[in-house]
Amino acid sequence: MGKVQFEAGRKPTAQDLKQAQAGADDRGIIQKVDEVMQKAVTEGATEIHFEPHSDRLVVRIRIKQALKAVDVEIPESMKTNVVNRLKVLSGMDITRTKIPQNGYFKLAVDERKIELYTYVMPSLYGETVIVRVQYKQSATLRIGQLGMSPKVLPTLQKALARGAGLYLVTGPPGSGKRTTVYSAILEVLTPDKLGMAIDPMIKYEIPGMVQSTIDDKSEFTLAEGIRALMKQEPDVAYIGDVIGVDEARAAIQGAFAKRIVLCRMTANDCVNAIQNFLDMGIQPFLVAAAVASIINQRLLRKLCPACRVPYPADADIQKEIGMRLKEGTKFFRARGCNQCENTGYVGVQVLFEVYAPSEELNKLIVAKEPVQKVRQQALQEGMVSLKMDGILKAMHGLVTLEDVLNAL
């Protein structure tokens, strides 16, 4: 492990430094935080949780979707100072302990650049802190490497071949939406095209794409940034999260200019993403005309192929999933072995649902038909539902059926 260097999100004020001198700036506290960060980065953690209890501060890290404890002891007498150290690094106000705060800082390990986004929230025994770790790297995964089934991948490839329109990647937080967006960008961005992106957090660097970021301290909003980006006339535009009507209008207007526009949205499924636009007040005919494709996804733990255990899909299971399966169908459960560190899982697996608009589907949207009717039509036209994709992957031993049902 090389030398770890921190770069604060902002320099603390004189008042911050004075109040933190006996705590956050204490050599022992600094070493304790550095130790946790080193352990987390060495193991490839994506999150670091500092959880206050009555007698200590528990530290856990998330690796491959699962949390595990870190062997670092932080007694009750040190927990406030450890939190203050994290707040100072992240550019927060350490004098305010009764409100949520967020910030960021950077970490350098040798030549490796890492960004850490910090979220603080008051709790019963002090402030709880979650640090999300972003490893700066170049995007390399293509859409054919994301784990889409043979029934789903061609639908997305055909949609991307249209060459214009709004491409929306949806799902809950932490479902891998950014990775899918970046893979789609690699599919459509060629040397003869101008690609531009604006996003509050840049997870990957995309060769050949101009990437901009925006944070809470910026003098302009994300919607203003999107409009400014569109004035640059990019052929491929990525505009981060659509969370309000301003971003939604900017995204749809951009898609009408014969360009590819990609963005993310939190939604339960593809058709509900369309409803989100309508609920924001976007006219149905605009949504129908702009949308080229919608992807919905979930991120699950992948079963270890060396030790997974098959079991029959009996009548009770078939009743639970609402499907009749072929005789002899099996699902799999986790067991644990040396290859998976006795967890039963190795890596992650993504479930996908891809919506491709048709003339009939667009007619239903313009007519403001119920979500259920639009979804039923999409399924009749061959859309593989998220549930079906999950069940098929469970039958192939990639994930457990329980994880699939819990994710829906």
WOVENKA-V908462 format. One record per backbone hydrogen bond with DSSP energy under -1.0 kcal/mol. NH is the residue of the N-H (numbers start at 0). CO is the residue of the C=O. E is the energy in kcal/mol with one decimal. If there is no record, write none. Layout:
# WOVENKA-V908462
nh->{NH | NH}
co->{CO | CO}
e->{E | E}
This chain:
# WOVENKA-V908462
nh->{4 | 6 | 8 | 16 | 17 | 18 | 19 | 20 | 22 | 24 | 25 | 29 | 30 | 31 | 32 | 33 | 34 | 35 | 36 | 37 | 38 | 39 | 40 | 41 | 42 | 43 | 44 | 45 | 47 | 48 | 49 | 50 | 52 | 56 | 57 | 59 | 60 | 61 | 62 | 65 | 67 | 69 | 71 | 75 | 77 | 81 | 82 | 83 | 84 | 85 | 86 | 87 | 88 | 89 | 90 | 91 | 95 | 100 | 102 | 103 | 104 | 105 | 106 | 107 | 108 | 111 | 113 | 114 | 115 | 116 | 117 | 118 | 119 | 120 | 122 | 125 | 127 | 128 | 129 | 130 | 131 | 132 | 133 | 135 | 138 | 144 | 145 | 151 | 152 | 155 | 156 | 157 | 158 | 159 | 160 | 161 | 162 | 164 | 165 | 166 | 167 | 168 | 169 | 174 | 179 | 180 | 181 | 182 | 183 | 184 | 185 | 186 | 187 | 188 | 192 | 195 | 196 | 197 | 198 | 204 | 208 | 209 | 211 | 217 | 224 | 225 | 226 | 227 | 228 | 229 | 230 | 231 | 232 | 234 | 235 | 236 | 237 | 238 | 241 | 247 | 248 | 249 | 250 | 251 | 252 | 253 | 254 | 255 | 256 | 259 | 260 | 261 | 262 | 263 | 264 | 272 | 273 | 274 | 275 | 276 | 277 | 278 | 279 | 280 | 281 | 286 | 287 | 288 | 289 | 290 | 291 | 292 | 293 | 294 | 295 | 296 | 297 | 299 | 301 | 302 | 303 | 307 | 308 | 310 | 312 | 313 | 317 | 318 | 319 | 320 | 322 | 328 | 330 | 332 | 340 | 341 | 342 | 345 | 348 | 350 | 352 | 354 | 361 | 362 | 363 | 364 | 365 | 366 | 367 | 368 | 373 | 374 | 375 | 376 | 377 | 378 | 379 | 380 | 381 | 382 | 388 | 389 | 390 | 391 | 392 | 393 | 394 | 395 | 396 | 397 | 403 | 404 | 405 | 406}
co->{107 | 105 | 88 | 12 | 13 | 14 | 15 | 16 | 19 | 19 | 22 | 25 | 26 | 27 | 28 | 29 | 30 | 31 | 32 | 33 | 34 | 35 | 36 | 37 | 38 | 40 | 39 | 61 | 130 | 59 | 128 | 57 | 55 | 73 | 50 | 48 | 67 | 46 | 65 | 62 | 60 | 58 | 69 | 54 | 74 | 77 | 78 | 79 | 80 | 81 | 82 | 83 | 84 | 85 | 87 | 86 | 92 | 119 | 117 | 89 | 115 | 6 | 113 | 4 | 111 | 108 | 106 | 133 | 104 | 131 | 102 | 129 | 100 | 127 | 125 | 122 | 120 | 49 | 118 | 47 | 116 | 45 | 114 | 112 | 204 | 141 | 142 | 148 | 148 | 151 | 152 | 153 | 154 | 155 | 156 | 158 | 159 | 258 | 289 | 260 | 292 | 262 | 294 | 171 | 175 | 176 | 177 | 178 | 179 | 180 | 181 | 182 | 183 | 184 | 189 | 235 | 209 | 237 | 211 | 136 | 205 | 194 | 196 | 214 | 220 | 221 | 222 | 223 | 224 | 225 | 226 | 228 | 229 | 193 | 193 | 259 | 195 | 261 | 263 | 243 | 244 | 245 | 246 | 247 | 248 | 249 | 250 | 251 | 253 | 234 | 164 | 236 | 166 | 239 | 168 | 268 | 269 | 270 | 271 | 272 | 273 | 274 | 275 | 277 | 276 | 282 | 283 | 284 | 285 | 286 | 165 | 165 | 354 | 167 | 352 | 169 | 350 | 348 | 346 | 397 | 343 | 303 | 332 | 330 | 328 | 311 | 313 | 314 | 315 | 316 | 317 | 325 | 310 | 308 | 337 | 336 | 339 | 301 | 299 | 297 | 295 | 293 | 357 | 358 | 359 | 360 | 361 | 362 | 364 | 363 | 369 | 370 | 371 | 372 | 373 | 374 | 375 | 376 | 378 | 377 | 384 | 385 | 386 | 387 | 388 | 389 | 390 | 391 | 393 | 392 | 399 | 400 | 401 | 402}
e->{-1.5 | -1.9 | -1.8 | -2.4 | -2.1 | -2.2 | -1.9 | -1.1 | -1.1 | -2.4 | -1.6 | -2.6 | -2.3 | -1.9 | -2.5 | -2.6 | -2.2 | -1.9 | -2.5 | -2.6 | -2.2 | -2.4 | -2.7 | -2.4 | -1.6 | -1.2 | -2.8 | -2.6 | -2.3 | -3.8 | -3.1 | -3.4 | -3.0 | -2.6 | -2.7 | -2.3 | -2.7 | -2.2 | -2.9 | -1.7 | -2.3 | -2.7 | -2.6 | -1.3 | -1.7 | -2.2 | -2.1 | -2.4 | -2.2 | -1.9 | -2.2 | -2.7 | -2.3 | -1.7 | -1.3 | -3.1 | -1.3 | -1.9 | -2.2 | -1.1 | -2.2 | -2.0 | -3.0 | -2.0 | -2.0 | -2.5 | -2.3 | -2.8 | -2.9 | -2.6 | -2.8 | -2.4 | -3.1 | -2.3 | -1.6 | -1.3 | -2.9 | -2.2 | -2.4 | -2.9 | -3.1 | -2.5 | -3.2 | -1.8 | -1.9 | -2.5 | -1.2 | -1.7 | -2.6 | -1.4 | -2.5 | -2.4 | -1.8 | -2.7 | -1.4 | -1.5 | -1.2 | -2.6 | -2.8 | -3.3 | -2.3 | -2.5 | -4.0 | -1.2 | -1.7 | -2.4 | -2.8 | -2.0 | -2.2 | -2.3 | -2.1 | -1.1 | -1.3 | -2.7 | -2.3 | -2.5 | -2.6 | -2.3 | -1.8 | -2.9 | -2.0 | -2.7 | -2.5 | -1.8 | -2.2 | -2.4 | -2.2 | -2.2 | -2.3 | -2.5 | -1.3 | -1.6 | -1.8 | -2.1 | -2.2 | -3.0 | -2.3 | -2.3 | -2.8 | -2.1 | -2.7 | -2.1 | -2.4 | -2.4 | -2.6 | -1.9 | -1.7 | -1.1 | -1.2 | -2.4 | -2.6 | -3.1 | -2.0 | -2.6 | -1.8 | -1.2 | -1.2 | -1.8 | -2.0 | -1.5 | -1.9 | -2.8 | -1.3 | -1.5 | -1.9 | -1.8 | -2.7 | -1.8 | -1.9 | -2.3 | -2.9 | -1.5 | -2.0 | -3.2 | -2.9 | -1.4 | -1.5 | -3.2 | -1.9 | -2.7 | -2.4 | -1.5 | -2.7 | -2.4 | -2.5 | -1.5 | -2.2 | -2.1 | -2.0 | -2.1 | -1.9 | -1.8 | -2.6 | -2.4 | -1.0 | -3.4 | -1.5 | -2.6 | -3.0 | -2.6 | -2.1 | -3.4 | -2.5 | -1.8 | -1.8 | -2.0 | -2.5 | -2.0 | -1.6 | -2.6 | -1.9 | -2.7 | -2.3 | -1.9 | -2.2 | -2.3 | -2.1 | -1.6 | -1.4 | -2.3 | -2.6 | -2.2 | -2.5 | -2.6 | -1.9 | -2.1 | -2.3 | -1.2 | -1.2 | -2.5 | -1.7 | -2.5 | -2.3 | -1.4}
